[in-house]
């Protein structure tokens, strides 16, 4: 009819592009992309690969809702399974059990809370922050034991000091550390939610306490003197010595208390006991009424407060009354807690100490830090990166870092600087070695933030620019698989997952709808190192007709390893048997009533339906059997862009005459005109024994005639619904292109 032309596609890592781009061959991504990808992943090298199946590992509780990772080290990792008020654990490819019972930790969070519990791990402790619950931690106490602990913070943090002279408090009781006290207010402002929090009270001044002086006679037991901003009580009588008291606990002499001087005066020396400085701290243990609280002293209370009211008081920054931290992280040797617009950093190198003043009552650079963040919306996530903590809000992203990078972080050396203004969604971001990846406010774009030295700020490019359809279900969860394939994973709100061949140095762009489980939805997805530390395993929480299952993505096919078909897994929710020949195979209750595919000794058997008892019987005994759900892998090309003397083939009437494909370790692939009949690309080799499975094919296929008619598409579809692998580095189509 017209011109005969050939179209080569030797890279597929452009993934599936949106329909808006499928008629734009001038784009660089066009020649490496497809129109439809299903259950396949583009690789960094360019080949497209049928994704592996999934292993069935355990049934989950009916309320199971979320998975999170707990990587203790490269070879000891856990998957946390969050359910209603409980956490269970997966490790070493199985549910963690002791004495045949699942290890289970009781937590206060509901199943619906689980996705918004912020987690930050430090060695064997994973801190947990959620604005509706106390700041806590999940502690690994042994390889098979965990505990939930509500964290007790020392010395703060506290809110603003009251500055209303009309609002005062007094403190009565035993004012030393450990003493029981009562706090009385002159107005109704206490409530029961303050129990469990702290209250700071500060003396207005030390006007009634005389200063310590050298050589002062007439000191009596019980006299109070102040020195260096601290108050001391005389434990002996006599004349003061020459060393002013400066100790912070216990007793100390100010002289040697023996002999006399050349004037016959002496001896010099009084024993002084440290009592308090300007402020004290009470842990609230009881609520009496709106005017009265009771508590226990954690930092000695100024004695003057028992008789003199003070307006200088403050409540805990975090409590059931004020609200709990929503986010946390560790950065620059401090634990940082965030709630709404409040930021609190612990004492340097002491994660649970939030004292803003040292034991002498002085502020020091290494003490705790508290800032009110000047941002329009509260922080939804936080991630340390280089010299700053990056936070995402609904209106933009900000960097919290030092004003002077050469100086230690302190209250006076901290600033909040706007970065990108895209706005974020409350999805935990992913920090890779090169980028910080986060979901944009609408949940339809994924952005990769990198520091730009020229502009001195973080810039965030749109990673889903070429595939807007990929995020149609919204973005729910992110994870990264570095070994063996370099894949960035995105779990979507529709229960499917997409992958992206991730290598920023090679500027890979493509997204593929890689995980679509038939008759099931994925509720959560995480990546953790494998038990041997050699790869990263993808774990899934799956809902199959109301049954919650824990499944693990099988190993990616390695065409360089000399594998046979039975060495891989390309069935979903699968179980495998490897042993003496047998005909009866059980343990399939999770697939009861479902049709399953069977790979037996390398041969594909007819589809069977699993009975209610979860046991199937084969007609012939087999020694290596894989049973699971079949799934369809599919790739459809874009409209061919063939340069012609008078223009391009785009938009012209055309017909695909035939196709050849480069395949590695593949079998079961069919091909044909898009929307038309699909025929097998690879046939069983004549040399294969009759009673065995087919050998896998690695070569260019024979030319396959495509039976489609003329259209303006000229596209082909390749598809596989079998338990065999499929790796495709390239395809070539022969086209007949018309003039119209």
C-alpha positions as CSV (number, residue, x, y, z in Angstrom):
1,X,0.0,0.0,0.0
2,X,2.8,2.4,0.8
3,X,6.2,2.5,2.5
4,X,7.7,-0.5,4.4
5,X,9.5,0.6,7.5
6,X,11.0,-0.9,10.7
7,X,10.6,0.4,14.2
8,X,13.1,-0.6,16.9
9,X,12.5,-0.1,20.6
10,X,15.5,-1.2,22.7
11,X,14.7,0.5,26.0
12,X,11.5,0.5,28.0
13,X,12.5,2.5,31.0
14,X,10.2,5.4,30.0
15,X,7.4,3.2,31.4
16,X,3.8,4.0,30.7
17,X,3.2,7.6,29.6
18,X,0.0,9.5,29.9
19,X,-2.4,9.8,27.0
20,X,-1.5,13.5,26.7
21,X,2.0,12.4,25.5
22,X,1.1,9.5,23.3
23,X,1.0,11.6,20.2
24,X,4.2,13.6,20.8
25,X,7.1,11.7,19.3
26,X,9.4,14.7,19.5
27,X,9.7,14.1,23.3
28,X,12.9,12.2,24.3
29,X,10.9,9.8,26.4
30,X,8.7,8.7,23.5
31,X,11.1,6.2,22.0
32,X,11.6,4.4,25.4
33,X,8.0,4.4,26.6
34,X,4.8,2.4,26.1
35,X,1.0,3.0,25.9
36,X,0.1,0.4,28.5
37,X,2.1,-1.5,31.0
38,X,0.6,-4.0,33.5
39,X,2.3,-6.2,36.0
40,X,5.7,-5.4,34.5
41,X,8.6,-3.2,35.6
42,X,11.0,-1.2,33.6
43,X,14.6,-1.7,34.7
44,X,17.4,0.8,35.0
45,X,19.2,-1.1,32.1
46,X,16.3,-0.6,29.8
47,X,14.7,-4.1,29.6
48,X,11.2,-4.6,30.7
49,X,10.5,-7.5,33.1
50,X,7.5,-9.4,34.2
51,X,7.2,-8.8,37.9
52,X,7.6,-11.8,40.2
53,X,4.6,-13.3,42.0
54,X,4.0,-13.1,45.7
55,X,4.5,-15.7,48.5
56,X,1.8,-16.2,51.1
57,X,3.5,-15.8,54.5
58,X,0.7,-15.4,57.1
59,X,-2.9,-14.5,57.8
60,X,-3.3,-11.1,59.5
61,X,-5.8,-10.0,62.1
62,X,-9.1,-8.8,60.6
63,X,-8.3,-5.2,61.7
64,X,-4.8,-5.2,60.2
65,X,-4.4,-1.9,58.4
66,X,-0.8,-0.9,57.9
67,X,2.8,-2.1,57.6
68,X,6.0,-0.3,58.7
69,X,9.6,-1.2,58.7
70,X,11.9,-1.7,61.7
71,X,15.5,-2.3,60.4
72,X,17.6,-3.0,63.4
73,X,20.6,-3.8,61.1
74,X,21.3,-5.1,57.6
75,X,20.5,-8.7,58.5
76,X,18.0,-8.3,61.3
77,X,14.9,-6.5,60.1
78,X,11.2,-6.6,61.1
79,X,7.9,-5.7,59.4
80,X,5.5,-4.3,61.9
81,X,1.9,-5.3,61.2
82,X,-0.4,-2.6,62.8
83,X,-4.0,-3.7,63.8
84,X,-6.6,-2.3,66.2
85,X,-4.6,-1.7,69.4
86,X,-1.9,-4.3,68.5
87,X,1.3,-4.7,66.6
88,X,2.6,-8.1,65.3
89,X,5.9,-8.7,63.7
90,X,7.3,-10.4,60.6
91,X,11.0,-11.5,60.5
92,X,13.1,-14.1,58.7
93,X,10.2,-14.5,56.1
94,X,7.7,-15.6,58.8
95,X,5.5,-14.3,61.5
96,X,7.5,-13.8,64.7
97,X,6.4,-16.4,67.3
98,X,7.4,-17.5,70.8
99,X,6.1,-20.9,71.9
100,X,3.9,-21.1,68.9
101,X,2.1,-17.8,69.7
102,X,2.6,-14.6,67.7
103,X,4.6,-12.0,69.4
104,X,2.2,-9.1,70.0
105,X,2.6,-5.7,71.6
106,X,-0.5,-3.8,72.9
107,X,-0.5,-0.1,71.8
108,X,-3.1,2.6,72.2
109,X,-3.5,3.4,68.5
110,X,-6.5,2.4,66.5
111,X,-6.1,0.7,63.1
112,X,-7.1,4.0,61.4
113,X,-4.4,5.8,63.4
114,X,-1.6,3.5,62.2
115,X,-0.8,5.4,58.9
116,X,-0.3,8.7,60.8
117,X,1.8,7.3,63.6
118,X,5.2,9.0,62.9
119,X,8.1,6.7,63.6
120,X,11.8,7.3,64.0
121,X,14.3,4.6,64.9
122,X,17.5,5.0,67.0
123,X,19.4,1.7,67.5
124,X,16.9,-0.6,69.3
125,X,14.3,2.1,70.0
126,X,11.7,3.4,67.6
127,X,10.1,6.6,68.7
128,X,6.4,7.0,68.1
129,X,4.6,10.3,67.7
130,X,0.9,11.0,67.2
131,X,-0.8,14.1,68.2
132,X,-3.6,12.3,70.0
133,X,-1.4,10.0,72.1
134,X,1.5,10.4,74.5
135,X,5.0,10.4,72.9
136,X,6.2,6.8,73.2
137,X,8.6,4.3,71.9
138,X,8.7,0.7,70.7
139,X,11.7,-1.0,72.2
140,X,13.4,-4.1,71.0
141,X,14.4,-5.9,74.2
142,X,15.5,-9.1,72.5
143,X,15.5,-10.6,69.0
144,X,12.0,-11.9,69.7
145,X,10.7,-9.4,72.2
146,X,9.4,-5.8,72.0
147,X,7.7,-3.5,74.4
148,X,5.7,-0.3,74.2
149,X,6.8,2.5,76.5
150,X,5.4,6.0,77.1
151,X,8.4,8.2,77.2
152,X,9.0,10.4,80.3
153,X,10.6,13.6,79.3
154,X,12.9,15.4,81.8
155,X,12.9,19.1,82.4
156,X,10.3,20.2,79.8
157,X,9.6,21.3,77.3
158,X,7.3,24.0,78.5
159,X,5.1,26.5,76.9
160,X,5.4,30.3,77.3
161,X,5.9,31.7,80.8
162,X,2.7,33.4,82.0
163,X,3.0,37.2,81.7
164,X,-0.4,38.1,83.2
165,X,0.1,39.6,86.7
166,X,-3.4,38.7,87.6
167,X,-2.9,34.9,87.2
168,X,-0.8,33.6,90.0
169,X,0.0,30.3,91.8
170,X,1.4,29.2,95.1
171,X,3.0,25.9,96.0
172,X,2.8,24.2,99.4
173,X,4.1,20.9,100.8
174,X,7.6,19.4,100.8
175,X,9.5,21.5,98.3
176,X,12.5,19.3,97.9
177,X,13.0,16.7,95.1
178,X,10.5,13.9,95.6
179,X,8.3,15.9,97.9
180,X,4.5,15.9,97.5
181,X,3.1,19.4,96.8
182,X,-0.2,21.2,96.2
183,X,-0.4,23.9,93.5
184,X,-3.2,26.5,94.1
185,X,-4.3,29.0,91.5
186,X,-6.1,32.2,92.1
187,X,-8.5,31.5,89.2
188,X,-10.2,28.5,87.6
189,X,-7.8,27.3,85.0
190,X,-6.8,23.7,85.7
191,X,-8.4,20.6,84.2
192,X,-8.0,16.8,84.5
193,X,-6.1,16.6,81.2
194,X,-3.1,18.3,82.9
195,X,-2.4,15.1,84.9
196,X,0.7,13.5,83.7
197,X,2.2,16.7,82.5
198,X,4.5,19.1,84.2
199,X,4.4,22.6,85.6
200,X,7.3,25.0,85.9
201,X,7.1,27.6,88.7
202,X,9.6,30.4,89.1
203,X,10.3,32.7,92.0
204,X,9.7,36.4,91.2
205,X,13.0,37.3,92.9
206,X,15.2,36.6,95.9
207,X,14.5,39.9,97.6
208,X,14.0,38.1,101.0
209,X,17.2,36.1,100.8
210,X,20.4,38.0,101.7
211,X,23.6,37.5,99.6
212,X,26.4,35.3,100.9
213,X,29.4,37.3,102.1
214,X,33.0,36.5,103.1
215,X,33.8,36.4,106.8
216,X,30.3,37.2,108.0
217,X,29.8,36.3,111.7
218,X,26.6,35.3,113.3
219,X,25.3,32.7,110.8
220,X,22.7,30.5,112.5
221,X,21.5,27.0,111.5
222,X,18.7,27.4,109.0
223,X,19.8,30.8,107.7
224,X,19.3,31.2,103.9
225,X,21.9,32.9,101.6
226,X,22.0,33.3,97.9
227,X,25.1,32.8,95.7
228,X,25.5,32.6,91.9
229,X,21.7,32.7,91.5
230,X,21.2,29.7,93.9
231,X,19.8,29.6,97.4
232,X,21.7,27.7,100.2
233,X,20.7,26.8,103.8
234,X,23.2,26.9,106.6
235,X,23.6,23.5,108.3
236,X,26.1,24.8,110.9
237,X,26.5,28.1,112.8
238,X,29.6,30.3,112.7
239,X,31.5,32.7,110.5
240,X,31.5,32.3,106.7
241,X,34.7,31.4,104.9
242,X,36.3,32.6,101.7
243,X,34.9,30.1,99.1
244,X,31.4,31.1,98.0
245,X,29.1,28.1,97.7
246,X,28.4,27.1,94.1
247,X,27.5,23.4,94.3
248,X,24.3,22.1,92.8
249,X,23.4,19.3,95.2
250,X,24.2,18.1,98.7
251,X,26.4,19.9,101.3
252,X,29.6,21.9,101.0
253,X,31.8,24.0,103.4
254,X,32.8,27.5,102.5
255,X,35.9,27.3,104.7
256,X,38.0,24.8,106.7
257,X,36.3,25.7,110.1
258,X,39.6,25.4,112.1
259,X,42.0,27.9,113.8
260,X,42.0,31.6,113.7
261,X,43.7,34.3,111.5
262,X,46.5,36.7,112.5
263,X,43.9,38.9,114.1
264,X,42.6,36.1,116.3
265,X,39.4,35.8,114.4
266,X,38.0,32.5,113.4
267,X,37.5,29.7,112.8
268,X,36.0,30.4,109.3
269,X,33.6,28.0,107.7
270,X,29.9,27.2,107.4
271,X,28.4,24.0,105.9
272,X,25.8,25.0,103.2
273,X,23.1,22.8,101.7
274,X,21.9,23.5,98.2
275,X,18.1,24.2,98.3
276,X,17.0,25.6,95.0
277,X,17.6,28.2,92.3
278,X,15.0,30.5,90.6
279,X,12.7,27.8,89.3
280,X,11.3,24.4,90.1
281,X,9.4,21.7,88.3
282,X,6.4,19.6,89.5
283,X,5.1,16.5,87.8
284,X,1.3,16.7,88.0
285,X,-0.2,13.6,89.5
286,X,-3.7,14.6,90.6
287,X,-6.5,17.0,89.8
288,X,-8.6,18.3,92.7
289,X,-10.6,21.1,91.1
290,X,-10.1,24.0,88.6
291,X,-8.0,25.8,91.2
292,X,-6.0,22.9,92.7
293,X,-3.5,20.3,91.4
294,X,-1.3,17.9,93.3
295,X,2.1,16.6,92.2
296,X,5.6,15.5,92.9
297,X,8.6,17.7,92.9
298,X,11.2,16.9,90.2
299,X,13.3,20.0,90.6
300,X,13.4,21.8,93.9
301,X,10.8,24.5,94.4
302,X,11.9,28.0,95.6
303,X,11.0,28.2,99.2
304,X,9.4,31.7,98.8
305,X,6.6,30.1,96.7
306,X,5.1,28.5,99.7
307,X,4.0,31.9,101.0
308,X,4.4,34.2,98.1
309,X,2.3,33.9,94.9
310,X,4.1,34.1,91.6
311,X,2.8,34.9,88.1
312,X,5.9,33.2,86.5
313,X,4.6,29.7,85.7
314,X,4.2,27.5,82.6
315,X,2.6,24.2,81.7
316,X,4.0,21.4,79.6
317,X,4.3,22.0,75.9
318,X,3.1,18.4,75.4
319,X,0.3,16.9,77.4
320,X,-3.2,15.6,77.1
321,X,-4.3,19.2,77.7
322,X,-1.9,20.9,75.3
323,X,-1.6,18.1,72.7
324,X,1.1,15.6,72.1
325,X,4.0,15.7,69.5
326,X,2.8,14.9,66.0
327,X,6.3,14.3,64.5
328,X,9.8,13.5,65.7
329,X,13.3,12.9,64.4
330,X,16.9,12.9,65.5
331,X,19.2,15.5,64.0
332,X,22.5,17.0,65.1
333,X,22.6,14.8,68.3
334,X,19.2,16.0,69.5
335,X,15.7,14.5,69.6
336,X,13.3,17.0,67.9
337,X,9.5,17.0,68.6
338,X,7.0,19.0,66.5
339,X,3.4,19.8,67.2
340,X,1.4,22.3,65.1
341,X,3.8,25.3,65.0
342,X,5.9,24.3,68.0
343,X,9.4,22.9,67.7
344,X,11.4,21.5,70.6
345,X,14.9,20.0,70.6
346,X,16.3,18.0,73.4
347,X,19.6,18.7,75.3
348,X,22.5,17.8,73.0
349,X,23.2,14.1,73.2
350,X,20.4,13.5,75.7
351,X,17.3,12.6,73.9
352,X,14.9,12.6,76.8
353,X,16.1,15.8,78.6
354,X,14.4,18.9,77.5
355,X,15.8,21.3,80.2
356,X,16.2,24.8,78.8
357,X,18.5,25.7,81.7
358,X,21.4,23.9,83.3
359,X,21.5,22.9,86.9
360,X,22.6,26.4,87.8
361,X,19.6,27.9,86.1
362,X,21.6,29.4,83.3
363,X,20.8,28.9,79.6
364,X,23.7,27.2,77.7
365,X,24.1,26.4,73.9
366,X,23.9,22.7,74.5
367,X,20.6,22.9,76.5
368,X,17.2,22.3,75.1
369,X,15.7,24.5,72.3
370,X,12.2,25.6,71.8
371,X,10.9,27.7,68.9
372,X,7.6,28.8,67.5
373,X,7.8,28.1,63.8
374,X,6.8,31.0,61.6
375,X,4.9,28.9,59.0
376,X,1.3,29.2,57.7
377,X,0.4,25.5,58.2
378,X,1.5,22.8,60.6
379,X,4.3,20.4,59.6
380,X,3.0,17.1,58.1
381,X,6.4,15.4,57.8
382,X,10.0,16.0,58.8
383,X,13.3,14.6,57.3
384,X,16.9,15.5,58.2
385,X,19.0,16.2,55.1
386,X,22.5,17.6,54.9
387,X,22.6,20.7,57.0
388,X,18.9,21.0,57.8
389,X,15.7,19.4,58.8
390,X,13.2,19.6,55.9
391,X,9.6,19.9,56.9
392,X,6.6,19.6,54.6
393,X,3.4,21.6,55.1
394,X,0.2,21.9,53.0
395,X,1.5,25.2,51.6
396,X,5.2,24.6,51.1
397,X,8.4,23.0,52.3
398,X,10.9,24.6,54.7
399,X,14.4,24.0,55.9
400,X,15.2,24.3,59.6
401,X,18.9,24.8,60.0
402,X,21.7,26.8,61.5
403,X,22.2,30.5,60.8
404,X,25.9,30.0,61.0
405,X,26.8,26.4,59.9
406,X,30.2,26.5,61.5
407,X,28.6,27.0,65.0
408,X,26.7,24.4,67.1
409,X,23.0,24.4,66.9
410,X,21.5,26.5,69.7
411,X,18.4,28.6,70.3
412,X,20.3,31.6,68.9
413,X,21.6,29.7,65.9
414,X,18.5,28.3,64.3
415,X,16.4,29.6,61.4
416,X,13.5,28.5,59.3
417,X,13.9,29.2,55.6
418,X,11.2,28.6,52.9
419,X,12.2,26.2,50.1
420,X,9.9,24.9,47.4
421,X,6.3,26.1,47.5
422,X,4.5,23.1,46.2
423,X,2.8,21.9,49.4
424,X,2.8,18.4,50.8
425,X,0.4,15.6,51.6
426,X,0.6,13.7,54.8
427,X,2.5,10.8,53.3
428,X,5.8,9.7,54.9
429,X,8.5,11.0,52.4
430,X,11.4,8.8,51.2
431,X,15.0,9.8,51.7
432,X,17.4,8.3,49.2
433,X,21.1,8.9,48.9
434,X,20.4,11.6,46.3
435,X,16.9,13.0,46.8
436,X,14.1,13.6,49.3
437,X,10.9,12.3,47.6
438,X,7.5,13.5,48.8
439,X,3.9,13.6,47.7
440,X,2.5,17.0,46.7
441,X,-0.6,18.4,48.4
442,X,-3.2,17.0,46.0
443,X,-1.8,13.5,46.2
444,X,-1.4,13.4,42.4
445,X,2.3,14.4,42.0
446,X,5.5,13.0,43.4
447,X,8.4,15.4,43.8
448,X,12.1,14.8,44.2
449,X,13.8,17.5,46.3
450,X,17.6,18.1,45.9
451,X,19.8,20.9,47.2
452,X,20.8,23.4,44.5
453,X,24.0,25.2,45.4
454,X,23.4,28.0,42.9
455,X,20.0,29.0,44.4
456,X,21.0,27.9,47.9
457,X,17.7,26.0,48.4
458,X,16.0,22.7,47.8
459,X,14.2,22.4,44.4
460,X,11.6,19.7,43.9
461,X,11.1,18.3,40.4
462,X,7.9,16.6,39.4
463,X,8.7,12.8,39.1
464,X,5.3,12.0,37.6
465,X,5.4,14.6,34.9
466,X,5.3,12.0,32.1
467,X,2.7,9.7,33.7
468,X,-0.1,11.7,35.3
469,X,-2.4,8.7,35.1
470,X,-0.2,6.7,37.4
471,X,-1.4,8.6,40.5
472,X,-5.1,8.6,39.7
473,X,-5.8,6.6,42.8
474,X,-3.8,9.0,45.0
475,X,-0.5,8.4,46.7
476,X,-0.6,6.3,49.9
477,X,2.8,5.0,50.8
478,X,6.4,5.0,49.4
479,X,9.3,2.6,49.7
480,X,12.6,1.9,47.9
481,X,14.1,-1.4,46.8
482,X,17.8,-1.0,46.1
483,X,18.7,-4.7,45.6
484,X,18.6,-6.5,43.2
485,X,16.5,-4.1,41.1
486,X,16.7,-0.3,41.7
487,X,13.0,0.5,42.1
488,X,11.1,3.2,43.7
489,X,7.7,1.9,44.8
490,X,4.5,4.0,45.2
491,X,1.4,2.4,46.7
492,X,-1.8,4.1,45.4
493,X,-5.2,4.6,47.0
494,X,-6.8,2.2,44.6
495,X,-4.9,-0.8,46.1
496,X,-2.3,-1.1,43.3
497,X,1.4,-0.2,43.3
498,X,3.6,1.4,40.6
499,X,7.3,1.2,40.3
500,X,10.0,3.5,38.8
501,X,13.5,2.5,37.8
502,X,15.4,4.7,40.1
503,X,18.8,6.0,39.1
504,X,19.0,9.8,39.2
505,X,22.5,9.7,37.6
506,X,21.0,8.1,34.5
507,X,17.9,10.3,34.5
508,X,15.5,7.4,34.3
509,X,11.9,8.7,34.0
510,X,9.4,5.9,33.7
511,X,6.5,4.7,35.9
512,X,4.9,1.3,35.4
513,X,1.7,0.0,37.0
514,X,3.7,-3.0,38.3
515,X,1.6,-4.6,41.1
516,X,-2.1,-5.2,40.3
517,X,-3.3,-8.3,42.3
518,X,-6.4,-9.9,40.8
519,X,-9.4,-9.9,43.1
520,X,-7.4,-8.2,45.8
521,X,-6.2,-4.8,47.0
522,X,-2.9,-3.9,48.6
523,X,-3.5,-2.0,51.9
524,X,0.2,-1.3,52.7
525,X,3.6,-1.9,51.3
526,X,7.1,-1.7,52.8
527,X,10.7,-2.6,51.9
528,X,13.1,-4.2,54.4
529,X,16.5,-5.9,54.0
530,X,16.3,-9.7,53.5
531,X,17.5,-12.0,56.3
532,X,20.9,-12.4,54.6
533,X,21.2,-8.7,53.9
534,X,21.8,-9.3,50.1
535,X,18.6,-7.9,48.8
536,X,15.6,-5.8,49.7
537,X,12.3,-7.6,50.2
538,X,8.9,-6.0,49.4
539,X,6.2,-6.9,51.9
540,X,2.5,-6.4,51.3
541,X,-0.7,-6.3,53.5
542,X,-3.3,-7.7,51.1
543,X,-7.1,-7.8,51.4
544,X,-8.5,-10.7,49.4
545,X,-12.3,-10.7,49.7
546,X,-12.1,-9.5,53.2
547,X,-9.3,-11.8,54.4
548,X,-6.2,-9.9,55.4
549,X,-3.0,-11.7,54.3
550,X,0.7,-10.9,54.6
551,X,2.4,-11.6,51.3
552,X,6.0,-11.1,50.1
553,X,7.1,-10.2,46.6
554,X,9.2,-13.1,45.3
555,X,12.7,-12.6,44.1
556,X,13.2,-10.8,40.8
557,X,14.2,-13.2,38.0
558,X,17.9,-13.3,37.3
559,X,18.5,-14.3,33.7
560,X,22.3,-14.6,34.4
561,X,21.9,-17.3,37.1
562,X,21.1,-20.2,34.8
563,X,17.7,-20.8,36.4
564,X,15.0,-23.2,35.4
565,X,11.3,-22.1,35.5
566,X,10.7,-23.9,38.8
567,X,13.4,-21.8,40.4
568,X,11.2,-18.6,40.3
569,X,7.8,-17.6,41.4
570,X,5.3,-16.0,39.0
571,X,2.1,-16.8,40.8
572,X,0.4,-14.6,43.5
573,X,-0.3,-15.7,47.1
574,X,1.7,-18.7,46.2
575,X,2.9,-21.7,48.2
576,X,5.7,-24.0,47.1
577,X,6.5,-27.7,47.7
578,X,10.0,-29.2,47.2
579,X,10.3,-32.8,48.4
580,X,9.5,-36.4,47.6
581,X,6.9,-36.9,44.8
582,X,3.4,-36.3,46.0
583,X,-0.1,-35.8,44.7
584,X,-1.9,-34.1,47.6
585,X,-1.0,-30.5,48.6
586,X,-2.6,-28.6,51.4
587,X,-2.3,-25.3,53.3
588,X,-4.2,-23.4,50.6
589,X,-7.1,-22.3,52.8
590,X,-6.3,-18.7,51.9
591,X,-7.2,-19.5,48.3
592,X,-10.3,-21.6,48.9
593,X,-12.8,-21.2,46.1
594,X,-10.3,-19.5,43.8
595,X,-8.9,-20.7,40.5
596,X,-5.1,-21.3,40.8
597,X,-2.3,-21.9,38.3
598,X,0.1,-24.8,38.9
599,X,3.7,-25.2,37.9
600,X,4.7,-28.8,38.6
601,X,8.3,-29.9,37.8
602,X,8.6,-27.0,35.4
603,X,5.4,-27.8,33.5
604,X,2.2,-25.7,33.5
605,X,-0.8,-27.8,34.5
606,X,-4.4,-26.9,33.8
607,X,-6.1,-24.4,36.1
608,X,-7.8,-25.9,39.2
609,X,-10.2,-24.5,41.8
610,X,-9.1,-24.9,45.4
611,X,-11.7,-26.7,47.6
612,X,-12.9,-25.3,50.9
613,X,-10.5,-27.5,52.8
614,X,-7.5,-25.9,51.1
615,X,-6.2,-29.1,49.6
616,X,-5.8,-30.1,45.9
617,X,-4.9,-33.4,44.4
618,X,-2.9,-33.8,41.2
619,X,-3.3,-36.7,38.8
620,X,0.4,-37.5,38.9
621,X,3.0,-37.3,41.7
622,X,5.2,-34.3,41.5
623,X,8.3,-33.2,43.5
624,X,8.5,-29.5,42.8
625,X,5.2,-27.8,42.8
626,X,4.2,-24.1,42.9
627,X,0.5,-23.2,43.4
628,X,-1.0,-19.6,43.3
629,X,-3.1,-17.1,41.5
630,X,-2.4,-16.4,37.8
631,X,-2.0,-12.8,36.8
632,X,-1.6,-11.0,33.4
633,X,1.5,-9.1,32.4
634,X,1.1,-6.9,29.4
635,X,3.0,-4.3,27.3
636,X,1.5,-2.2,24.5
637,X,3.7,-0.1,22.3
638,X,3.1,3.6,21.4
639,X,2.2,4.6,17.9
640,X,5.4,4.1,15.8
641,X,7.4,7.2,14.9
642,X,9.2,6.3,11.7
643,X,10.9,9.2,9.8
644,X,9.8,9.4,6.2
645,X,11.0,11.5,3.3
646,X,7.8,13.5,3.4
647,X,7.3,13.6,7.2
648,X,6.5,11.1,9.8
649,X,4.4,8.0,10.2
650,X,2.4,9.4,13.1
651,X,-1.2,9.9,12.2
652,X,-1.0,7.9,8.9
653,X,-2.8,4.7,8.0
654,X,-0.6,1.8,8.7
655,X,-0.5,-1.9,9.4
656,X,1.9,-4.0,11.5
657,X,3.2,-6.8,9.2
658,X,5.3,-8.8,11.7
659,X,7.2,-8.6,14.9
660,X,10.4,-10.0,16.4
661,X,11.4,-9.7,20.0
662,X,14.5,-10.1,22.0
663,X,13.7,-12.3,25.0
664,X,15.7,-13.7,27.9
665,X,14.6,-16.8,29.9
666,X,11.0,-16.4,28.7
667,X,8.1,-18.6,27.7
668,X,4.4,-18.1,27.5
669,X,4.5,-14.7,25.8
670,X,1.9,-13.9,23.2
671,X,1.8,-11.0,20.7
672,X,-0.6,-9.4,18.3
673,X,-2.2,-6.2,17.0
674,X,-3.5,-4.0,19.8
675,X,-7.1,-5.1,20.6
676,X,-6.8,-8.1,18.3
677,X,-5.8,-11.8,18.5
678,X,-2.7,-12.6,20.4
679,X,-0.6,-15.6,19.3
680,X,2.3,-17.4,21.1
681,X,5.7,-15.9,20.3
682,X,7.8,-18.9,21.5
683,X,6.9,-22.5,20.9
684,X,8.1,-25.5,22.9
685,X,11.5,-26.6,21.7
686,X,11.6,-29.9,19.8
687,X,14.4,-31.1,22.0
688,X,12.4,-30.8,25.2
689,X,11.4,-34.2,26.7
690,X,7.7,-34.9,26.4
691,X,7.1,-35.4,30.1
692,X,8.8,-32.2,31.2
693,X,8.3,-28.5,31.3
694,X,9.4,-26.3,28.4
695,X,12.9,-24.9,28.3
696,X,13.2,-21.1,28.6
697,X,13.9,-19.1,25.5
698,X,16.8,-16.6,25.2
699,X,17.3,-15.1,21.7
700,X,15.5,-13.1,19.1
701,X,12.2,-14.8,18.2
702,X,11.3,-15.9,14.7
703,X,9.3,-13.3,12.8
704,X,5.7,-13.4,13.9
705,X,3.0,-12.3,11.5
706,X,0.6,-9.9,13.0
707,X,-2.9,-10.4,11.7
708,X,-4.3,-6.9,12.3
709,X,-5.7,-4.6,9.7
710,X,-4.9,-1.0,8.7
711,X,-5.4,1.7,11.3
712,X,-3.8,4.9,12.5
713,X,-2.4,3.1,15.5
714,X,0.1,0.6,14.3
715,X,0.5,-0.7,17.9
716,X,1.2,-4.2,19.1
717,X,0.5,-5.8,22.5
718,X,2.6,-8.5,24.1
719,X,1.0,-10.4,27.0
720,X,1.8,-13.3,29.3
721,X,-0.6,-15.1,31.7
722,X,1.5,-18.1,32.8
723,X,3.8,-19.2,35.7
724,X,6.9,-18.5,33.5
725,X,9.3,-15.5,33.5
726,X,9.5,-12.9,30.8
727,X,12.4,-10.5,30.2
728,X,12.3,-8.4,27.1
729,X,15.3,-6.1,26.1
730,X,14.0,-5.1,22.7
731,X,11.3,-5.5,20.0
732,X,11.2,-4.7,16.2
733,X,8.0,-4.2,14.2
734,X,7.8,-4.2,10.5
735,X,5.2,-1.7,9.2
736,X,3.3,-1.0,6.0
737,X,2.7,2.8,6.1
738,X,0.2,4.4,3.8
739,X,0.0,8.0,2.3
740,X,-3.1,9.2,4.2
